[in-house]
Amino acid sequence: MHVLVTAGFAHHHADAVRKIVKDPCDLVVFDPLTNVIPPDLERVEVAFLSLDLMGGRDAEGGHPRLRAFSRVANQTSALRWIHTQAAGADREVLQNAMKRGAVVSTSSGASSQAVAHTAIAGMLALARNVPHWVRSQDGKVWGTPHRDHWSPDIDGTQALIVGTGPIGQAIARITNAMGMKVAGVRRSAQPLPAFHEMFEFSQIEDVLPRTDWLFLACPLTAQTHSLVDASFLERLPTGAHIVNVARGEVIVEDAVRAALVNGQLAGYYSDVFIGEPVPASSDWWDTPGVLMSPHLGATSTGYGPRTVEIFLDNLRRYVAGTELRNVVKPPKV
């Protein structure tokens, strides 16, 4: 079995891979820093997009290391299975693999707690006006707000979580514990723990008019691309907030910025943007009510080891011929 991995992954985990495969196992090692094409690409049947390939996205759609590895992975004519450290499968190399008939699996769940905590941190920062605290501290001003500008209570408000995978479920558990009313949107309306209500995407308009906090935690698909457009925003109550830990492409950026400027939205926290890193010339930096972070939602010391363990567990399953975890369903043609 030929397994395509990075030099960094091979340095730490080559023995673990060989122990699992047992039969003759050739690691096809690619170093994205040297960009030297490794031999035996035509024999590769398994590939792993490990964490050392990541580091944000730019206008070309990914980190240079990821682009280099993707070019190599695209040349693996015998590829049968590719695993990614990410929770989503929207990257072009993964979509190409599925079009070629390969199985794609993700590390969904490895970052769910960290991303959920990031989402809640963004929500609390907006709810309690933390940016004002920071500005006051920077200016050495004791900036106690007037009573007319006190923050509204969080408990009793309506949270709507779009995407009810591991991240959305973790957000639901936390918001539920905070006394919020929690609704979810998914492909089916089947109930899930910690959610008081569940809606299909076709029913989302029923809950938007009473949504105070909209959490975007969904994968990027044809259904969710540009989901939050001007029409969508018009159905939210004035003063609603949005927290986006999904993908930048889930929203229509101009529409969200316009809603913040005209006061329809009270605040927007996002960890994800179209065209990362966000350039200094972007309107996002000066849009009122915006809180930004540089795609760090998943970052935690345990994230990398958890993604490796999911890959190794799936490798055991692959060798044994049993069902893999987190297999992505190919898009319908």
KEVEX-290382 format. One record per residue: x negated, y negated, z negated of N, C-alpha, C in turn; residue in one letter. Coordinates in steps of 0.2 Angstrom, whole numbers, plus 5000, padded with zeros to 4 digits. Each point is the difference from the previous one (the first is absolute). Example, Ala and Ser with C-alpha at 12.3 -4.5 7.8 and 13.67 -1.06 7.14 Angstrom:
<atoms>
493450284961500449945000499649945000A 500249955004499649944999500449954997S 
</atoms>
This chain:
<atoms>
499650065000500449945000499649945000M 500149955004499649945001500549944997H 499749974995500349954996499749935001V 500349955003499749935001500149964994L 499449984997500149964994499449945001V 500049954995499549955000499450034997T 499549965001499350024996500149994993A 500449944998500149994993500450064996G 500550025004500450054997499650074999F 499650015006499650065000499550004994A 499749954999499549994995500350024993H 500649994998500350014994500450075000H 500350025005500550055000499950065005H 499450005003499950065005500050064997A 499750014994500150074997500750024998D 500449954998500750024999500450025006A 499849975006500450025006499850075002V 499350014999499850075002500250054996R 500149994993500250044996500850025001K 500449965002500750015002500050045007I 499649985005500150035006499750075000V 499450014997499750074999499750025006K 500550015005499750035007499649955002D 499650015006499549955002500449945001P 499749954997500349935000499449955002C 500149975006499549955002500349934999D 499749964996500249934999499749965005L 500549975004499849955005499949934997V 499449984999500049944996499849945004V 500549954999499949935004499849954995F 499549965001499849944997500349945003D 500549974998500349945004499549945000P 499550004995499549945000499550015006L 499850065002499550015005500450015007T 500650025000500550015006499750055005N 499650054997499750055004500550065001V 500250015006500550055002499850074997I 500350044996499850064998500150065005P 499650055000500150065004500750044998P 500250045004500550054999500749964999D 500149945003500649974999500650045003L 499850035006500550045003500350064996E 499650024995500250064996500449984993R 500049934999500349984993500850015000V 500250044995500750014999500349964994E 499649984996500249964994499649944999V 500449954998499649934999500349974994A 499649964996500249964994499849935001F 500549964999499949925000499949994993L 499449994997499949994993499949934998S 500049994994500149934997499449965002L 499450025002499449965002500149975007D 500550025003500249975007500449944999L 500349994994500449944999499749944998M 500449945000499749944997500449945003G 500650025002500549945002500050015008G 500449955003500150005007499849935003R 499850005006499949945003500549995007D 499849955004500449995006500050065005A 499550054999499950055004500450074997E 500349994994500450054998499750054995G 499449984997499750054995499349984999G 499750034994499349984998499650035006H 499449975001499550035005499850074999P 500050024994499850074999500650055002R 500649984998500650045002500050005008L 499949945003500150005008499450055003R 499450004997499550045002500250084999A 500350024994500250064999500650025005F 500449965001500650015004499850015007S 499549975003499850015006499750075001R 499750034995499750065000500650054999V 500449994996500650054998500450005007A 500149955003500450005007499750055005N 499450024999499650045005500050074998Q 500450024995500050074997500650045004T 499850035005500550035004500450064997S 499650034995500350064997500349984993A 500149944998500349984994500750034999L 500050034994500750034998500349964994R 499549974996500349974993499549944998W 500349954999499749944997500349974994I 499649994995500249984993499849934999H 500449954997499849934999500049994992T 499649964998500049984993500549954999Q 500449975005500549954999500750044998A 500449964998500750024999500450005007A 499849965004500449995007499650035005G 500450015006499750035006500049955006A 500149944999500149955006499449995003D 499450024998499349985004500050045006R 499849965005500050035007499750075001E 499450014996499750075001500450054998V 500449994995500550054997500650015005L 500249945003500650015005499750035006Q 499449995002499750045006500050074999N 499850024994499950074998500750045000A 500549964998500750035000500250015008M 499849955004500250015007499750065003K 499450014998499650065002500250074997R 500549994996500250074997499750024993G 499649954997499750024994500449984994A 499950044995500449994994499649944996V 500449954997499849944997500350014993V 499549994995500250004993499749944996S 500349984995499849944996499950014993T 499749954997499950014993500549964996S 500650015002500649964997500050034992S 500049954996500150024993499349984996G 499550005004499349984997500049934997A 500349965003500049934998500649974998S 500550044999500749984998500049964994S 499750024995500049964993499749945001Q 499450005003499649935001500449955004A 500350025005500349965005500749974996V 500350054997500649984996499849944995A 499550024996499749954995499949935003H 499750005006499849945004500749965002T 500550045002500649975002500349974994A 500050034994500349974994499649944998I 499350015000499649944999500249945004A 500150015006500249945005500749984998G 500550044998500649984998500049964994M 499650034995500049964993499749935001L 499550005005499649945001500549945003A 500450035004500549955003500649984995L 500250054997500549994995499949964994A 499350004998499849964994499649945002R 500049995007499649945003499350004998N 499750065000499350004998499549955005V 500249995006499649965004499949934997P 500649984997500049934996499550004994H 500050064997499550004994499350005003W 499950035005499350005003499849935002V 500449965003499949945003499949954994R 500450014995500049964994499350014996S 499850065000499450024997499449975004Q 500050015006499549975004499949925000D 500649974999500049934999499949984993G 500050044995499949994993500649964997K 500650025003500649964998500550054996V 500249984994500550044996500749995003W 500150045005500649995005500650044998G 500349984994500650044998500649975004T 500450055003500549985005500649974996P 500349955004500649984997500650055000H 500450004995500650055000500350015006R 500149955004500350015007499650055004D 499450014999499650045004499850064997H 500350024994499950074997500150055005W 499750064999500050065004500750034998S 500350035005500650044999499850074997P 500550034996499950064997499950055006D 499650064998499950055005500550064999I 500150014993500550064999500749985002D 500450055003500649985003500049985007G 499449995003500049985007500050065004T 500249995007500150065004499350015004Q 499750065000499450015004500350055006A 499749985006500150055005499450025003L 499850075000499450035002500150035007I 499749975005500050035007499450055000V 500250075001499550055000500050034993G 500250065000500050044993499650065000T 499449995003499450054999499749994993G 499450034999499750004993499949934998P 499849955004500049934998500649974998I 500550015004500749974999500350034993G 499950074999500250034994499749974994Q 499349995001499649974994500349934998A 500149965005500349934999500750014997I 500450055002500750014997499950014993A 499650054998499950014993499849944996R 499649965002499849944996500549955000I 500349995006500549945000500650034996T 500250065000500550034996499949994992N 499450014998499850004993500049924998A 499949965005500149924998500749985000M 500550045001500749984999500349985007G 499650015005500349975007500550065003M 500449975004500550055004499650025006K 499950065001499650035005500350035006V 500049985006500350035006499450025005A 500150055003499550025005500350015007G 499549995005500250015007499650065003V 500350055003499650055003500450035006R 499750055003500450035006500650034998R 500150034994500650034997500249964994S 500650014998500349964994500050054994A 499650065001500050054994499749964994Q 500250014994499849974994499350024998P 499649964997499450014997499949984993L 499650034995500049974994499749934999P 500249964996499949934998500349955005A 500450035005500449955004500750014998F 500349944999500750004999500450015006H 499849985006500450005006499550025006E 500250035005499650025005500449995007M 499749975005500349985006499650025006F 500350025005499750015007499849945003E 499550005005499849935003500649975003F 500550045003500649975003500449964995S 499950024993500449974995499749944997Q 499449985002499649954996500449934999I 500449985005500349945000500550004994E 500250054997500550014995499749974993D 499350015000499749984993499649945001V 499849985006499649945000500349944997L 500649985000500349944997499950004993P 499950054996499950004993499350024998R 499650005005499350024998499649944998T 499750004994499649954997499250015002D 499850074999499350015002500050065005W 499749985006500050055005499350035000L 499950064999499350045000500050045007F 499549985004499850045006499550054999L 500150065000499650064998500050055005A 500249995006500250045005499450015005C 500050065003499550015006500249965006P 499549985004500149965006500350055006L 500650005002500350045005500449955005T 500250035005500449965004500649974997A 500350044995500649974996499849954995Q 499450004998499849944995499649955003T 499850005006499649955003500449945001H 499849944997500449945001500750004996S 500050054995500750014997500249934997L 499649964996500249944997499949945005V 500549995004500049955004500549944998D 500149955004500449954998500750024998A 500350045004500750034998500050034993S 499550044999499950044994500049954994F 499649955001499949954995500649964998L 500449995005500649964999500550034996E 499950074999500550044996499850004993R 499449984998499750004993500349944997L 500150004993500349944997499449955000P 500249944999499549944999499650014994T 499350005000499650014994499850074999G 500150045005499750075000499350005001A 499750064997499250015001499950065004H 499450005004499850065003499350024998I 499950074999499450024998499850065006V 499549995003499850045006499350044998N 500150064999499450055000500150055005V 500349995005500150045006499549995005A 500249965005499649985006500249935002R 499549965002500249935003500550005005G 500050055004500550015006500750014998E 500150024994500750014998500449945000V 499749944999500349945000499949965006I 500449955002499949955005499749944997V 499349995001499749954995500349935001E 500149985006500349935001500649994996D 500550055000500650004997499950004992A 499650044998499949994992499749944998V 499549975004499749934998500649955001R 500450005005500549955000500550014995A 500250064997500450014995499749974993A 499350005000499749984994500049925000L 499949975006500049935001500649974998V 500650035003500649974999500450024994N 499750044995500250014994500550074999G 500150035006500450065000499750054996Q 499350015000499650044996499749964995L 500050034994499649974994499350025000A 499850055002499350035000499950065004G 499450015002499850055004499350024998Y 499950074997499450024999499850065005Y 499450005003499850055005499350024999S 499950065000499350035000499850025007D 500549995005499950035007500249945005V 499650005006500149955005499850025007F 500349975005499850025006499449965002I 499550045002499349975002499649994994G 499850054996499649994994499350005002E 499549964997500249954995500449945002P 500449974996500449945002499549955001V 500049975006499549945002500249944996P 499449964999500149944996500549955004A 500150015006500549955004500750034999S 500150054997500750034999500549954996S 500650005002500549964997500250034993D 499850064999500250034993499649974994W 499449975001499749984995500449944997W 500349965004500349944997500850005000D 500350065001500750015000500250004992T 500549964999500249994993500350074997P 499950024994500350064997499750065002G 499450005003499650065002499550024995V 499950064999499550034996499750065004L 499349995001499750055005499550044996M 499950065002499450044998499750045006S 499350015000499750035007500050075000P 500650035001500250075001499650044995H 500149994994499650034994500550054996L 500650005002500550044996499850074998G 499750035004499850074999499450014996A 499649954999499350004997500150024993T 499650054998500050024993499450065000S 499750014995499450044999500250075002T 500650024999500250075001500350015007G 500149955004500350015006499650055005Y 499349985001499650045004500050084998G 499950014994500050074998500750045001P 500549964999500750035002500150025007R 499749955004500150025008499650065002T 499450004997499650065001500350074998V 500349994994500350064997500650035005E 500449955002500650015005499750045006I 499549975003499750035006499750074999F 499750014994499750064999500650054998L 500549984997500650044999500350025006D 500149965005500350015006499550055004N 499349995000499650045003500150074998L 500150014993500150074998500650035003R 500549965000500750025003499950015008R 499649965003499950015007499650075002Y 499550014996499650075000500550064999V 500449994995500550054998500650015005A 500149955004500650005005500649984996G 500049974995500649974996500249935002T 500549984998500349935001499549954997E 499949955004499649944998500449954996L 499749964996500349954996500049945005R 500649964999500049935003499950005008N 500350055003500050005007500449955003V 499849965005500449955003500450035006V 500649985000500550025005499849975006K 499950035006499949965006500649965002P 499949945003500549965002500550045006P 500649994999500550035005499949975007K 499950045005499949975007500749995003V 
</atoms>
